[in-house]
């Protein structure tokens, strides 16, 4: 057995920032794409997008920049 911990930040009883979101944001930065980052982690794009959008809404800032593919 290994000790583990998890951290998150909540606002009004709703999780705003979690380790899950931070890992996915790092994957978006690495891959350059929300779709590729979600696929890399085996997460449906809709779930990844919703959680990242919830984080942005909770923080009141944009955490990603939208652009269309080439």
N, CA, C and O atoms as a Maestro MAE file, in Angstrom:
{
 s_m_m2io_version
 :::
 2.0.0
}

f_m_ct {
 s_m_title
 :::
 protein
 m_atom[280] {
  # First column is atom index #
  i_m_mmod_type
  r_m_x_coord
  r_m_y_coord
  r_m_z_coord
  i_m_residue_number
  s_m_chain_name
  s_m_pdb_residue_name
  s_m_pdb_atom_name
  i_m_atomic_number
  :::
  1 25 0.846 -1.172 0.000 1 A "UNK " " N  " 7
  2 3 0.000 0.000 0.000 1 A "UNK " " CA " 6
  3 2 0.894 1.239 0.000 1 A "UNK " " C  " 6
  4 15 1.895 1.300 0.714 1 A "UNK " " O  " 8
  5 25 0.508 2.236 -0.826 2 A "UNK " " N  " 7
  6 3 1.240 3.498 -0.883 2 A "UNK " " CA " 6
  7 2 0.317 4.621 -0.455 2 A "UNK " " C  " 6
  8 15 -0.847 4.661 -0.854 2 A "UNK " " O  " 8
  9 25 0.830 5.533 0.353 3 A "UNK " " N  " 7
  10 3 -0.002 6.698 0.700 3 A "UNK " " CA " 6
  11 2 -0.195 7.576 -0.530 3 A "UNK " " C  " 6
  12 15 0.732 7.759 -1.320 3 A "UNK " " O  " 8
  13 25 -1.388 8.112 -0.691 4 A "UNK " " N  " 7
  14 3 -1.698 8.990 -1.812 4 A "UNK " " CA " 6
  15 2 -2.507 10.164 -1.294 4 A "UNK " " C  " 6
  16 15 -3.128 10.094 -0.234 4 A "UNK " " O  " 8
  17 25 -2.488 11.229 -2.053 5 A "UNK " " N  " 7
  18 3 -3.304 12.379 -1.687 5 A "UNK " " CA " 6
  19 2 -3.819 13.047 -2.964 5 A "UNK " " C  " 6
  20 15 -3.319 12.794 -4.060 5 A "UNK " " O  " 8
  21 25 -4.793 13.876 -2.802 6 A "UNK " " N  " 7
  22 3 -5.364 14.599 -3.919 6 A "UNK " " CA " 6
  23 2 -5.707 16.006 -3.428 6 A "UNK " " C  " 6
  24 15 -6.169 16.186 -2.301 6 A "UNK " " O  " 8
  25 25 -5.480 16.979 -4.273 7 A "UNK " " N  " 7
  26 3 -5.776 18.360 -3.912 7 A "UNK " " CA " 6
  27 2 -6.752 18.941 -4.917 7 A "UNK " " C  " 6
  28 15 -6.740 18.568 -6.090 7 A "UNK " " O  " 8
  29 25 -7.576 19.830 -4.470 8 A "UNK " " N  " 7
  30 3 -8.487 20.542 -5.348 8 A "UNK " " CA " 6
  31 2 -8.843 21.858 -4.707 8 A "UNK " " C  " 6
  32 15 -8.612 22.074 -3.517 8 A "UNK " " O  " 8
  33 25 -9.399 22.722 -5.500 9 A "UNK " " N  " 7
  34 3 -9.854 24.034 -5.028 9 A "UNK " " CA " 6
  35 2 -11.332 24.129 -5.355 9 A "UNK " " C  " 6
  36 15 -11.740 23.886 -6.490 9 A "UNK " " O  " 8
  37 25 -12.126 24.480 -4.367 10 A "UNK " " N  " 7
  38 3 -13.553 24.597 -4.643 10 A "UNK " " CA " 6
  39 2 -14.039 26.014 -4.376 10 A "UNK " " C  " 6
  40 15 -13.402 26.808 -3.683 10 A "UNK " " O  " 8
  41 25 -15.194 26.289 -4.959 11 A "UNK " " N  " 7
  42 3 -15.839 27.582 -4.795 11 A "UNK " " CA " 6
  43 2 -17.337 27.318 -4.752 11 A "UNK " " C  " 6
  44 15 -17.889 26.705 -5.666 11 A "UNK " " O  " 8
  45 25 -17.985 27.771 -3.711 12 A "UNK " " N  " 7
  46 3 -19.421 27.553 -3.556 12 A "UNK " " CA " 6
  47 2 -19.780 26.072 -3.666 12 A "UNK " " C  " 6
  48 15 -20.741 25.710 -4.345 12 A "UNK " " O  " 8
  49 25 -19.002 25.217 -2.994 13 A "UNK " " N  " 7
  50 3 -19.255 23.777 -2.948 13 A "UNK " " CA " 6
  51 2 -19.050 23.068 -4.289 13 A "UNK " " C  " 6
  52 15 -19.495 21.932 -4.457 13 A "UNK " " O  " 8
  53 25 -18.390 23.715 -5.232 14 A "UNK " " N  " 7
  54 3 -18.140 23.116 -6.536 14 A "UNK " " CA " 6
  55 2 -16.636 23.118 -6.804 14 A "UNK " " C  " 6
  56 15 -15.971 24.139 -6.626 14 A "UNK " " O  " 8
  57 25 -16.107 21.978 -7.229 15 A "UNK " " N  " 7
  58 3 -14.672 21.885 -7.523 15 A "UNK " " CA " 6
  59 2 -14.344 22.779 -8.704 15 A "UNK " " C  " 6
  60 15 -14.988 22.702 -9.750 15 A "UNK " " O  " 8
  61 25 -13.333 23.634 -8.530 16 A "UNK " " N  " 7
  62 3 -12.913 24.550 -9.589 16 A "UNK " " CA " 6
  63 2 -11.617 24.058 -10.228 16 A "UNK " " C  " 6
  64 15 -11.520 23.987 -11.453 16 A "UNK " " O  " 8
  65 25 -10.639 23.723 -9.425 17 A "UNK " " N  " 7
  66 3 -9.359 23.233 -9.928 17 A "UNK " " CA " 6
  67 2 -9.058 21.909 -9.248 17 A "UNK " " C  " 6
  68 15 -9.130 21.791 -8.025 17 A "UNK " " O  " 8
  69 25 -8.722 20.919 -10.054 18 A "UNK " " N  " 7
  70 3 -8.369 19.608 -9.518 18 A "UNK " " CA " 6
  71 2 -7.136 19.093 -10.246 18 A "UNK " " C  " 6
  72 15 -6.752 19.610 -11.294 18 A "UNK " " O  " 8
  73 25 -6.529 18.070 -9.672 19 A "UNK " " N  " 7
  74 3 -5.366 17.456 -10.318 19 A "UNK " " CA " 6
  75 2 -5.762 16.915 -11.685 19 A "UNK " " C  " 6
  76 15 -4.965 16.976 -12.621 19 A "UNK " " O  " 8
  77 25 -6.973 16.388 -11.821 20 A "UNK " " N  " 7
  78 3 -7.473 15.856 -13.091 20 A "UNK " " CA " 6
  79 2 -7.408 16.940 -14.160 20 A "UNK " " C  " 6
  80 15 -6.896 16.706 -15.255 20 A "UNK " " O  " 8
  81 25 -7.922 18.119 -13.847 21 A "UNK " " N  " 7
  82 3 -7.939 19.215 -14.820 21 A "UNK " " CA " 6
  83 2 -6.535 19.707 -15.143 21 A "UNK " " C  " 6
  84 15 -6.242 20.021 -16.297 21 A "UNK " " O  " 8
  85 25 -5.685 19.775 -14.167 22 A "UNK " " N  " 7
  86 3 -4.317 20.245 -14.404 22 A "UNK " " CA " 6
  87 2 -3.589 19.295 -15.351 22 A "UNK " " C  " 6
  88 15 -2.893 19.741 -16.263 22 A "UNK " " O  " 8
  89 25 -3.747 17.986 -15.139 23 A "UNK " " N  " 7
  90 3 -3.117 17.004 -16.022 23 A "UNK " " CA " 6
  91 2 -3.649 17.151 -17.443 23 A "UNK " " C  " 6
  92 15 -2.873 17.086 -18.396 23 A "UNK " " O  " 8
  93 25 -4.955 17.348 -17.603 24 A "UNK " " N  " 7
  94 3 -5.531 17.502 -18.937 24 A "UNK " " CA " 6
  95 2 -5.072 18.807 -19.595 24 A "UNK " " C  " 6
  96 15 -4.815 18.831 -20.798 24 A "UNK " " O  " 8
  97 25 -4.966 19.877 -18.829 25 A "UNK " " N  " 7
  98 3 -4.468 21.136 -19.394 25 A "UNK " " CA " 6
  99 2 -3.017 20.994 -19.854 25 A "UNK " " C  " 6
  100 15 -2.636 21.538 -20.891 25 A "UNK " " O  " 8
  101 25 -2.212 20.267 -19.088 26 A "UNK " " N  " 7
  102 3 -0.828 20.035 -19.498 26 A "UNK " " CA " 6
  103 2 -0.791 19.226 -20.794 26 A "UNK " " C  " 6
  104 15 0.056 19.469 -21.653 26 A "UNK " " O  " 8
  105 25 -1.704 18.271 -20.935 27 A "UNK " " N  " 7
  106 3 -1.777 17.473 -22.160 27 A "UNK " " CA " 6
  107 2 -2.211 18.340 -23.340 27 A "UNK " " C  " 6
  108 15 -1.715 18.160 -24.452 27 A "UNK " " O  " 8
  109 25 -3.126 19.275 -23.111 28 A "UNK " " N  " 7
  110 3 -3.548 20.190 -24.175 28 A "UNK " " CA " 6
  111 2 -2.352 21.034 -24.615 28 A "UNK " " C  " 6
  112 15 -2.140 21.238 -25.810 28 A "UNK " " O  " 8
  113 25 -1.584 21.516 -23.663 29 A "UNK " " N  " 7
  114 3 -0.400 22.310 -23.999 29 A "UNK " " CA " 6
  115 2 0.601 21.479 -24.794 29 A "UNK " " C  " 6
  116 15 1.176 21.959 -25.771 29 A "UNK " " O  " 8
  117 25 0.806 20.239 -24.379 30 A "UNK " " N  " 7
  118 3 1.774 19.359 -25.036 30 A "UNK " " CA " 6
  119 2 1.331 18.984 -26.449 30 A "UNK " " C  " 6
  120 15 2.135 19.013 -27.381 30 A "UNK " " O  " 8
  121 25 0.057 18.633 -26.609 31 A "UNK " " N  " 7
  122 3 -0.433 18.157 -27.905 31 A "UNK " " CA " 6
  123 2 -0.918 19.285 -28.806 31 A "UNK " " C  " 6
  124 15 -0.962 19.134 -30.027 31 A "UNK " " O  " 8
  125 25 -1.284 20.421 -28.201 32 A "UNK " " N  " 7
  126 3 -1.811 21.530 -28.973 32 A "UNK " " CA " 6
  127 2 -3.276 21.388 -29.330 32 A "UNK " " C  " 6
  128 15 -3.803 22.156 -30.135 32 A "UNK " " O  " 8
  129 25 -3.940 20.403 -28.731 33 A "UNK " " N  " 7
  130 3 -5.322 20.130 -29.105 33 A "UNK " " CA " 6
  131 2 -6.078 19.490 -27.945 33 A "UNK " " C  " 6
  132 15 -5.569 18.588 -27.279 33 A "UNK " " O  " 8
  133 25 -7.296 19.967 -27.715 34 A "UNK " " N  " 7
  134 3 -8.149 19.358 -26.696 34 A "UNK " " CA " 6
  135 2 -8.511 17.936 -27.110 34 A "UNK " " C  " 6
  136 15 -8.540 17.029 -26.279 34 A "UNK " " O  " 8
  137 25 -8.786 17.747 -28.390 35 A "UNK " " N  " 7
  138 3 -9.153 16.427 -28.901 35 A "UNK " " CA " 6
  139 2 -8.011 15.429 -28.695 35 A "UNK " " C  " 6
  140 15 -8.238 14.323 -28.204 35 A "UNK " " O  " 8
  141 25 -6.797 15.809 -29.063 36 A "UNK " " N  " 7
  142 3 -5.638 14.929 -28.909 36 A "UNK " " CA " 6
  143 2 -5.346 14.647 -27.439 36 A "UNK " " C  " 6
  144 15 -4.994 13.523 -27.078 36 A "UNK " " O  " 8
  145 25 -5.489 15.651 -26.603 37 A "UNK " " N  " 7
  146 3 -5.241 15.469 -25.167 37 A "UNK " " CA " 6
  147 2 -6.249 14.501 -24.557 37 A "UNK " " C  " 6
  148 15 -5.884 13.643 -23.754 37 A "UNK " " O  " 8
  149 25 -7.511 14.640 -24.936 38 A "UNK " " N  " 7
  150 3 -8.546 13.736 -24.425 38 A "UNK " " CA " 6
  151 2 -8.268 12.311 -24.887 38 A "UNK " " C  " 6
  152 15 -8.361 11.372 -24.097 38 A "UNK " " O  " 8
  153 25 -7.931 12.149 -26.154 39 A "UNK " " N  " 7
  154 3 -7.636 10.820 -26.693 39 A "UNK " " CA " 6
  155 2 -6.420 10.201 -26.013 39 A "UNK " " C  " 6
  156 15 -6.396 9.000 -25.740 39 A "UNK " " O  " 8
  157 25 -5.418 11.021 -25.743 40 A "UNK " " N  " 7
  158 3 -4.193 10.550 -25.089 40 A "UNK " " CA " 6
  159 2 -4.490 9.933 -23.727 40 A "UNK " " C  " 6
  160 15 -3.821 8.990 -23.304 40 A "UNK " " O  " 8
  161 25 -5.486 10.466 -23.051 41 A "UNK " " N  " 7
  162 3 -5.823 9.997 -21.708 41 A "UNK " " CA " 6
  163 2 -7.061 9.108 -21.683 41 A "UNK " " C  " 6
  164 15 -7.520 8.719 -20.609 41 A "UNK " " O  " 8
  165 25 -7.603 8.785 -22.845 42 A "UNK " " N  " 7
  166 3 -8.762 7.907 -22.904 42 A "UNK " " CA " 6
  167 2 -10.021 8.519 -22.320 42 A "UNK " " C  " 6
  168 15 -10.855 7.815 -21.751 42 A "UNK " " O  " 8
  169 25 -10.157 9.825 -22.458 43 A "UNK " " N  " 7
  170 3 -11.300 10.552 -21.917 43 A "UNK " " CA " 6
  171 2 -12.144 11.055 -23.092 43 A "UNK " " C  " 6
  172 15 -11.594 11.598 -24.050 43 A "UNK " " O  " 8
  173 25 -13.461 10.884 -23.035 44 A "UNK " " N  " 7
  174 3 -14.289 11.445 -24.105 44 A "UNK " " CA " 6
  175 2 -14.090 12.961 -24.199 44 A "UNK " " C  " 6
  176 15 -14.001 13.651 -23.184 44 A "UNK " " O  " 8
  177 25 -14.021 13.462 -25.429 45 A "UNK " " N  " 7
  178 3 -13.800 14.885 -25.653 45 A "UNK " " CA " 6
  179 2 -14.843 15.730 -24.928 45 A "UNK " " C  " 6
  180 15 -14.505 16.758 -24.343 45 A "UNK " " O  " 8
  181 25 -16.080 15.316 -24.960 46 A "UNK " " N  " 7
  182 3 -17.163 16.065 -24.313 46 A "UNK " " CA " 6
  183 2 -16.905 16.222 -22.811 46 A "UNK " " C  " 6
  184 15 -17.131 17.295 -22.252 46 A "UNK " " O  " 8
  185 25 -16.433 15.153 -22.158 47 A "UNK " " N  " 7
  186 3 -16.144 15.207 -20.716 47 A "UNK " " CA " 6
  187 2 -14.972 16.147 -20.445 47 A "UNK " " C  " 6
  188 15 -15.036 16.994 -19.554 47 A "UNK " " O  " 8
  189 25 -13.905 15.988 -21.221 48 A "UNK " " N  " 7
  190 3 -12.726 16.846 -21.031 48 A "UNK " " CA " 6
  191 2 -13.095 18.309 -21.235 48 A "UNK " " C  " 6
  192 15 -12.723 19.168 -20.435 48 A "UNK " " O  " 8
  193 25 -13.821 18.586 -22.300 49 A "UNK " " N  " 7
  194 3 -14.196 19.969 -22.595 49 A "UNK " " CA " 6
  195 2 -15.057 20.549 -21.475 49 A "UNK " " C  " 6
  196 15 -14.831 21.680 -21.047 49 A "UNK " " O  " 8
  197 25 -16.044 19.783 -20.997 50 A "UNK " " N  " 7
  198 3 -16.944 20.283 -19.949 50 A "UNK " " CA " 6
  199 2 -16.179 20.585 -18.666 50 A "UNK " " C  " 6
  200 15 -16.403 21.621 -18.041 50 A "UNK " " O  " 8
  201 25 -15.282 19.693 -18.270 51 A "UNK " " N  " 7
  202 3 -14.534 19.911 -17.024 51 A "UNK " " CA " 6
  203 2 -13.595 21.113 -17.127 51 A "UNK " " C  " 6
  204 15 -13.458 21.884 -16.177 51 A "UNK " " O  " 8
  205 25 -12.953 21.268 -18.281 52 A "UNK " " N  " 7
  206 3 -12.068 22.419 -18.475 52 A "UNK " " CA " 6
  207 2 -12.898 23.710 -18.491 52 A "UNK " " C  " 6
  208 15 -12.488 24.723 -17.924 52 A "UNK " " O  " 8
  209 25 -14.061 23.668 -19.141 53 A "UNK " " N  " 7
  210 3 -14.926 24.852 -19.185 53 A "UNK " " CA " 6
  211 2 -15.456 25.188 -17.788 53 A "UNK " " C  " 6
  212 15 -15.546 26.361 -17.427 53 A "UNK " " O  " 8
  213 25 -15.807 24.165 -17.001 54 A "UNK " " N  " 7
  214 3 -16.248 24.399 -15.619 54 A "UNK " " CA " 6
  215 2 -15.146 25.072 -14.809 54 A "UNK " " C  " 6
  216 15 -15.418 25.956 -13.997 54 A "UNK " " O  " 8
  217 25 -13.892 24.647 -15.034 55 A "UNK " " N  " 7
  218 3 -12.772 25.251 -14.320 55 A "UNK " " CA " 6
  219 2 -12.630 26.717 -14.721 55 A "UNK " " C  " 6
  220 15 -12.457 27.579 -13.859 55 A "UNK " " O  " 8
  221 25 -12.699 27.005 -16.007 56 A "UNK " " N  " 7
  222 3 -12.584 28.383 -16.477 56 A "UNK " " CA " 6
  223 2 -13.709 29.245 -15.907 56 A "UNK " " C  " 6
  224 15 -13.472 30.371 -15.469 56 A "UNK " " O  " 8
  225 25 -14.934 28.714 -15.914 57 A "UNK " " N  " 7
  226 3 -16.066 29.455 -15.357 57 A "UNK " " CA " 6
  227 2 -15.877 29.728 -13.871 57 A "UNK " " C  " 6
  228 15 -16.159 30.830 -13.400 57 A "UNK " " O  " 8
  229 25 -15.400 28.729 -13.130 58 A "UNK " " N  " 7
  230 3 -15.193 28.887 -11.695 58 A "UNK " " CA " 6
  231 2 -14.102 29.882 -11.358 58 A "UNK " " C  " 6
  232 15 -14.201 30.625 -10.381 58 A "UNK " " O  " 8
  233 25 -13.055 29.892 -12.178 59 A "UNK " " N  " 7
  234 3 -11.948 30.823 -11.949 59 A "UNK " " CA " 6
  235 2 -12.238 32.214 -12.499 59 A "UNK " " C  " 6
  236 15 -11.654 33.203 -12.057 59 A "UNK " " O  " 8
  237 25 -13.143 32.277 -13.463 60 A "UNK " " N  " 7
  238 3 -13.460 33.562 -14.077 60 A "UNK " " CA " 6
  239 2 -12.417 34.032 -15.077 60 A "UNK " " C  " 6
  240 15 -12.329 35.223 -15.376 60 A "UNK " " O  " 8
  241 25 -11.626 33.095 -15.594 61 A "UNK " " N  " 7
  242 3 -10.604 33.414 -16.596 61 A "UNK " " CA " 6
  243 2 -10.584 32.323 -17.658 61 A "UNK " " C  " 6
  244 15 -10.999 31.192 -17.405 61 A "UNK " " O  " 8
  245 25 -10.098 32.667 -18.849 62 A "UNK " " N  " 7
  246 3 -9.910 31.666 -19.887 62 A "UNK " " CA " 6
  247 2 -8.692 30.825 -19.533 62 A "UNK " " C  " 6
  248 15 -7.661 31.369 -19.139 62 A "UNK " " O  " 8
  249 25 -8.796 29.512 -19.667 63 A "UNK " " N  " 7
  250 3 -7.651 28.643 -19.384 63 A "UNK " " CA " 6
  251 2 -7.122 27.997 -20.653 63 A "UNK " " C  " 6
  252 15 -6.062 27.371 -20.643 63 A "UNK " " O  " 8
  253 25 -7.864 28.150 -21.751 64 A "UNK " " N  " 7
  254 3 -7.415 27.681 -23.048 64 A "UNK " " CA " 6
  255 2 -7.729 28.772 -24.075 64 A "UNK " " C  " 6
  256 15 -8.494 29.700 -23.810 64 A "UNK " " O  " 8
  257 25 -7.136 28.635 -25.217 65 A "UNK " " N  " 7
  258 3 -7.405 29.566 -26.314 65 A "UNK " " CA " 6
  259 2 -7.957 28.753 -27.480 65 A "UNK " " C  " 6
  260 15 -7.354 27.772 -27.914 65 A "UNK " " O  " 8
  261 25 -9.100 29.175 -27.969 66 A "UNK " " N  " 7
  262 3 -9.735 28.463 -29.073 66 A "UNK " " CA " 6
  263 2 -9.157 28.873 -30.413 66 A "UNK " " C  " 6
  264 15 -8.874 30.045 -30.662 66 A "UNK " " O  " 8
  265 25 -8.991 27.886 -31.260 67 A "UNK " " N  " 7
  266 3 -8.634 28.162 -32.654 67 A "UNK " " CA " 6
  267 2 -9.129 26.994 -33.492 67 A "UNK " " C  " 6
  268 15 -9.259 25.877 -32.993 67 A "UNK " " O  " 8
  269 25 -9.399 27.247 -34.736 68 A "UNK " " N  " 7
  270 3 -9.865 26.197 -35.621 68 A "UNK " " CA " 6
  271 2 -8.680 25.483 -36.232 68 A "UNK " " C  " 6
  272 15 -7.615 26.071 -36.420 68 A "UNK " " O  " 8
  273 25 -8.870 24.207 -36.544 69 A "UNK " " N  " 7
  274 3 -7.797 23.428 -37.158 69 A "UNK " " CA " 6
  275 2 -7.468 23.906 -38.551 69 A "UNK " " C  " 6
  276 15 -8.264 24.586 -39.198 69 A "UNK " " O  " 8
  277 25 -6.296 23.547 -39.000 70 A "UNK " " N  " 7
  278 3 -5.859 23.949 -40.348 70 A "UNK " " CA " 6
  279 2 -6.254 22.916 -41.356 70 A "UNK " " C  " 6
  280 15 -5.975 23.074 -42.544 70 A "UNK " " O  " 8
  :::
 }
 m_bond[279] {
  # First column is bond index #
  i_m_from
  i_m_to
  i_m_order
  :::
  1 1 2 1
  2 2 3 1
  3 3 4 2
  4 3 5 1
  5 5 6 1
  6 6 7 1
  7 7 8 2
  8 7 9 1
  9 9 10 1
  10 10 11 1
  11 11 12 2
  12 11 13 1
  13 13 14 1
  14 14 15 1
  15 15 16 2
  16 15 17 1
  17 17 18 1
  18 18 19 1
  19 19 20 2
  20 19 21 1
  21 21 22 1
  22 22 23 1
  23 23 24 2
  24 23 25 1
  25 25 26 1
  26 26 27 1
  27 27 28 2
  28 27 29 1
  29 29 30 1
  30 30 31 1
  31 31 32 2
  32 31 33 1
  33 33 34 1
  34 34 35 1
  35 35 36 2
  36 35 37 1
  37 37 38 1
  38 38 39 1
  39 39 40 2
  40 39 41 1
  41 41 42 1
  42 42 43 1
  43 43 44 2
  44 43 45 1
  45 45 46 1
  46 46 47 1
  47 47 48 2
  48 47 49 1
  49 49 50 1
  50 50 51 1
  51 51 52 2
  52 51 53 1
  53 53 54 1
  54 54 55 1
  55 55 56 2
  56 55 57 1
  57 57 58 1
  58 58 59 1
  59 59 60 2
  60 59 61 1
  61 61 62 1
  62 62 63 1
  63 63 64 2
  64 63 65 1
  65 65 66 1
  66 66 67 1
  67 67 68 2
  68 67 69 1
  69 69 70 1
  70 70 71 1
  71 71 72 2
  72 71 73 1
  73 73 74 1
  74 74 75 1
  75 75 76 2
  76 75 77 1
  77 77 78 1
  78 78 79 1
  79 79 80 2
  80 79 81 1
  81 81 82 1
  82 82 83 1
  83 83 84 2
  84 83 85 1
  85 85 86 1
  86 86 87 1
  87 87 88 2
  88 87 89 1
  89 89 90 1
  90 90 91 1
  91 91 92 2
  92 91 93 1
  93 93 94 1
  94 94 95 1
  95 95 96 2
  96 95 97 1
  97 97 98 1
  98 98 99 1
  99 99 100 2
  100 99 101 1
  101 101 102 1
  102 102 103 1
  103 103 104 2
  104 103 105 1
  105 105 106 1
  106 106 107 1
  107 107 108 2
  108 107 109 1
  109 109 110 1
  110 110 111 1
  111 111 112 2
  112 111 113 1
  113 113 114 1
  114 114 115 1
  115 115 116 2
  116 115 117 1
  117 117 118 1
  118 118 119 1
  119 119 120 2
  120 119 121 1
  121 121 122 1
  122 122 123 1
  123 123 124 2
  124 123 125 1
  125 125 126 1
  126 126 127 1
  127 127 128 2
  128 127 129 1
  129 129 130 1
  130 130 131 1
  131 131 132 2
  132 131 133 1
  133 133 134 1
  134 134 135 1
  135 135 136 2
  136 135 137 1
  137 137 138 1
  138 138 139 1
  139 139 140 2
  140 139 141 1
  141 141 142 1
  142 142 143 1
  143 143 144 2
  144 143 145 1
  145 145 146 1
  146 146 147 1
  147 147 148 2
  148 147 149 1
  149 149 150 1
  150 150 151 1
  151 151 152 2
  152 151 153 1
  153 153 154 1
  154 154 155 1
  155 155 156 2
  156 155 157 1
  157 157 158 1
  158 158 159 1
  159 159 160 2
  160 159 161 1
  161 161 162 1
  162 162 163 1
  163 163 164 2
  164 163 165 1
  165 165 166 1
  166 166 167 1
  167 167 168 2
  168 167 169 1
  169 169 170 1
  170 170 171 1
  171 171 172 2
  172 171 173 1
  173 173 174 1
  174 174 175 1
  175 175 176 2
  176 175 177 1
  177 177 178 1
  178 178 179 1
  179 179 180 2
  180 179 181 1
  181 181 182 1
  182 182 183 1
  183 183 184 2
  184 183 185 1
  185 185 186 1
  186 186 187 1
  187 187 188 2
  188 187 189 1
  189 189 190 1
  190 190 191 1
  191 191 192 2
  192 191 193 1
  193 193 194 1
  194 194 195 1
  195 195 196 2
  196 195 197 1
  197 197 198 1
  198 198 199 1
  199 199 200 2
  200 199 201 1
  201 201 202 1
  202 202 203 1
  203 203 204 2
  204 203 205 1
  205 205 206 1
  206 206 207 1
  207 207 208 2
  208 207 209 1
  209 209 210 1
  210 210 211 1
  211 211 212 2
  212 211 213 1
  213 213 214 1
  214 214 215 1
  215 215 216 2
  216 215 217 1
  217 217 218 1
  218 218 219 1
  219 219 220 2
  220 219 221 1
  221 221 222 1
  222 222 223 1
  223 223 224 2
  224 223 225 1
  225 225 226 1
  226 226 227 1
  227 227 228 2
  228 227 229 1
  229 229 230 1
  230 230 231 1
  231 231 232 2
  232 231 233 1
  233 233 234 1
  234 234 235 1
  235 235 236 2
  236 235 237 1
  237 237 238 1
  238 238 239 1
  239 239 240 2
  240 239 241 1
  241 241 242 1
  242 242 243 1
  243 243 244 2
  244 243 245 1
  245 245 246 1
  246 246 247 1
  247 247 248 2
  248 247 249 1
  249 249 250 1
  250 250 251 1
  251 251 252 2
  252 251 253 1
  253 253 254 1
  254 254 255 1
  255 255 256 2
  256 255 257 1
  257 257 258 1
  258 258 259 1
  259 259 260 2
  260 259 261 1
  261 261 262 1
  262 262 263 1
  263 263 264 2
  264 263 265 1
  265 265 266 1
  266 266 267 1
  267 267 268 2
  268 267 269 1
  269 269 270 1
  270 270 271 1
  271 271 272 2
  272 271 273 1
  273 273 274 1
  274 274 275 1
  275 275 276 2
  276 275 277 1
  277 277 278 1
  278 278 279 1
  279 279 280 2
  :::
 }
}
